[in-house]
Amino acid sequence: MKTMNVYLRPILMGVLMLMFVNAALAQDYQAKHEVQRGETLAGIAKQYGVTEQMCKFN
């Protein structure tokens, strides 16, 4: 069991670090989209792979 912990701990730490870095980078990403006639919020969100709640309009 101890041998397994020696290998799993660094792997789990690496995975956790990658998750935090990915989350930080995702928050910084912004895209601008000019809404065209007939487009819906749901369609735009789907196009960018986000939820409707994540969309912000300026």
Rosetta constraint file for C-alpha pairs under 8 A:
AtomPair CA 1 CA 5 HARMONIC 6.59 0.50
AtomPair CA 2 CA 6 HARMONIC 6.47 0.50
AtomPair CA 3 CA 7 HARMONIC 6.80 0.50
AtomPair CA 4 CA 8 HARMONIC 6.05 0.50
AtomPair CA 5 CA 9 HARMONIC 5.74 0.50
AtomPair CA 6 CA 10 HARMONIC 7.47 0.50
AtomPair CA 7 CA 11 HARMONIC 6.72 0.50
AtomPair CA 8 CA 12 HARMONIC 5.99 0.50
AtomPair CA 9 CA 13 HARMONIC 6.12 0.50
AtomPair CA 10 CA 14 HARMONIC 6.08 0.50
AtomPair CA 11 CA 15 HARMONIC 6.25 0.50
AtomPair CA 12 CA 16 HARMONIC 6.16 0.50
AtomPair CA 13 CA 17 HARMONIC 6.17 0.50
AtomPair CA 14 CA 18 HARMONIC 6.21 0.50
AtomPair CA 15 CA 19 HARMONIC 6.22 0.50
AtomPair CA 16 CA 20 HARMONIC 6.36 0.50
AtomPair CA 17 CA 21 HARMONIC 6.23 0.50
AtomPair CA 18 CA 22 HARMONIC 5.98 0.50
AtomPair CA 19 CA 23 HARMONIC 6.16 0.50
AtomPair CA 20 CA 24 HARMONIC 6.20 0.50
AtomPair CA 21 CA 25 HARMONIC 6.21 0.50
AtomPair CA 22 CA 26 HARMONIC 6.09 0.50
AtomPair CA 23 CA 27 HARMONIC 6.37 0.50
AtomPair CA 24 CA 28 HARMONIC 6.74 0.50
AtomPair CA 25 CA 29 HARMONIC 6.61 0.50
AtomPair CA 35 CA 39 HARMONIC 6.54 0.50
AtomPair CA 39 CA 43 HARMONIC 6.52 0.50
AtomPair CA 39 CA 44 HARMONIC 7.01 0.50
AtomPair CA 40 CA 44 HARMONIC 6.25 0.50
AtomPair CA 41 CA 45 HARMONIC 6.07 0.50
AtomPair CA 41 CA 52 HARMONIC 6.34 0.50
AtomPair CA 42 CA 46 HARMONIC 6.14 0.50
AtomPair CA 42 CA 51 HARMONIC 7.80 0.50
AtomPair CA 42 CA 52 HARMONIC 6.01 0.50
AtomPair CA 43 CA 47 HARMONIC 6.15 0.50
AtomPair CA 44 CA 48 HARMONIC 6.50 0.50
AtomPair CA 45 CA 49 HARMONIC 5.96 0.50
AtomPair CA 45 CA 50 HARMONIC 5.06 0.50
AtomPair CA 45 CA 51 HARMONIC 5.56 0.50
AtomPair CA 45 CA 52 HARMONIC 5.43 0.50
AtomPair CA 45 CA 54 HARMONIC 7.99 0.50
AtomPair CA 45 CA 55 HARMONIC 6.83 0.50
AtomPair CA 46 CA 50 HARMONIC 6.15 0.50
AtomPair CA 46 CA 51 HARMONIC 7.26 0.50
AtomPair CA 50 CA 54 HARMONIC 6.27 0.50
AtomPair CA 50 CA 55 HARMONIC 7.48 0.50
AtomPair CA 51 CA 55 HARMONIC 7.00 0.50
